[in-house]
Every structure is written in structure tokens, then in C-alpha cells.
Amino acid sequence: MSFSMTPDEFEAAVSDALDNVPDRLLAMMDNVAVFIEDRYEPLPDEDPHTSLLGLYDGVPLPERDDGWAAGSMPDRIIIFQEDTLAACSSREEVIAEVQITVVHEIAHHFGIDDETLHRLGWG
């Protein structure tokens, strides 16, 4: 199972997924940038075959204190193109998976954990 898509097509899928997030929710996000990278590179202590579709790298809003903003780099949401395409077999599946992944990573920014996201169907 794998689907081919150009980088521009994949970027459009990510952009569309972000456009589908309610404006009120996007307005509550603070200091977050969204990136697309080719593939997830497993950490040294991870299985070298680990594959992720997305990653939230930052400090969730509920964990930030008053001194957090001083010199802080933006949080990052990373969507991994090759890993996503490898997990999908059609354009529709890629679009759906990107939407789920974008919402999933935004939820982490708001402090929602994986267990809760899986229970809600956004795993």
C-alpha cells in the first residue's frame, strides 16, 4: 500500500486540512509553525523502522508558565509526507489521513494526549 503525490499536491492537502480547522481554534493557537518533512527519522532509542505521520514538537499550552515566551522558539507541527503516502493507497485516503494528523497534532498543542485522541477517533 502506497500512493504517489507530488510535494505541491501534498502541501495543498496539508493547507486544506489547516483550512478545515475552525478559525476560533486556530486563533487560540500560540506560537506554532507547521512544516512538511520527507520522513520521520527515528531517535537513537527508537526502533529504526518507526514511522510517524506527524509530530508535535513544543510545549503544550497548559504546561506553559509566565516565563515561557521569553526567547522561546515556535512550537512545530511536522507532517511527514513519505510516511503518510506509504500508509495510504488513494488520494482520498491521503487527504483523510492528513486531516486526522493535522487535528491530532494541533490537539497535542492544546495538551490533549494520545489516549484521549484515539478514544475520540483522532488517533
C-alpha positions in Angstrom: 0.0 0.0 0.0 1.5 3.3 -1.1 0.3 6.3 -3.0 2.3 8.8 -5.1 1.8 12.5 -4.8 3.9 15.5 -5.7 5.3 17.7 -3.0 2.9 20.5 -4.2 -0.1 18.2 -4.1 0.8 17.1 -0.6 1.4 20.7 0.6 -2.1 21.5 -0.8 -3.6 18.6 1.2 -1.9 20.0 4.4 -3.1 23.5 3.6 -6.6 22.3 3.0 -6.5 20.4 6.3 -5.5 23.5 8.1 -8.3 25.5 6.3 -10.7 22.9 7.7 -9.7 23.7 11.3 -12.3 26.2 12.8 -11.0 29.8 12.9 -11.8 30.1 16.6 -9.5 27.1 17.3 -6.7 28.5 15.1 -7.0 31.8 16.8 -6.3 30.2 20.2 -3.1 28.6 19.0 0.0 30.4 20.2 3.5 30.5 18.5 3.1 27.4 16.3 4.5 26.7 12.8 3.5 23.9 10.5 6.1 22.1 8.5 6.2 19.3 6.0 9.2 17.0 6.0 10.0 13.9 3.9 10.1 11.3 6.6 10.4 10.8 10.3 13.9 9.9 11.4 13.7 7.6 14.5 15.6 8.7 17.6 18.5 6.6 18.7 16.5 4.8 21.4 13.6 4.1 19.0 13.1 1.1 16.6 14.8 2.1 13.4 11.7 1.2 11.5 9.5 3.7 13.4 7.2 5.6 11.1 5.2 8.7 12.1 2.7 10.6 10.1 3.0 13.7 12.2 4.8 15.1 15.3 4.1 17.9 17.7 7.4 19.4 19.0 6.8 22.0 21.6 5.4 23.0 25.0 1.6 22.4 25.1 -0.4 25.4 26.2 -1.5 24.0 29.6 2.2 23.4 30.5 3.4 27.0 29.7 4.2 29.3 32.6 4.7 33.1 32.7 8.3 32.9 31.7 7.8 30.6 28.8 7.6 33.2 26.0 10.9 34.9 26.7 13.0 33.8 23.8 11.0 30.6 23.0 11.2 29.2 19.6 7.8 28.5 17.9 6.3 25.1 18.6 6.4 22.9 15.5 3.8 20.6 13.9 5.5 18.4 11.4 3.7 16.4 8.8 5.7 13.6 7.2 5.0 13.2 3.5 6.7 9.9 2.7 5.4 8.2 5.8 1.9 9.4 5.1 2.0 8.3 1.4 3.4 4.9 2.4 0.4 4.4 4.7 -2.2 5.3 2.0 -3.4 3.8 -1.2 -5.5 6.6 -2.7 -5.7 10.4 -2.9 -8.9 10.3 -0.8 -7.1 8.3 1.9 -4.1 10.7 1.9 -6.5 13.7 2.3 -8.3 12.0 5.2 -5.1 10.9 6.9 -3.6 14.3 6.6 -6.7 15.9 8.1 -6.6 13.4 11.0 -2.9 14.0 11.5 -3.2 17.8 11.5 -6.0 17.7 14.0 -4.2 15.2 16.1 -1.0 17.4 16.3 -3.0 20.6 17.0 -4.7 18.7 19.8 -1.3 18.0 21.4 -0.6 21.8 21.3 -3.7 22.1 23.5 -2.4 19.4 25.8 -4.7 16.5 24.7 -2.9 13.2 25.0 -2.8 10.2 22.5 -5.1 8.1 24.6 -7.8 10.7 24.5 -7.3 11.3 20.8 -7.6 7.6 20.0 -10.7 7.3 22.1 -12.2 10.3 20.1 -11.3 8.8 16.8 -8.5 11.2 16.0 -5.7 8.7 16.6 
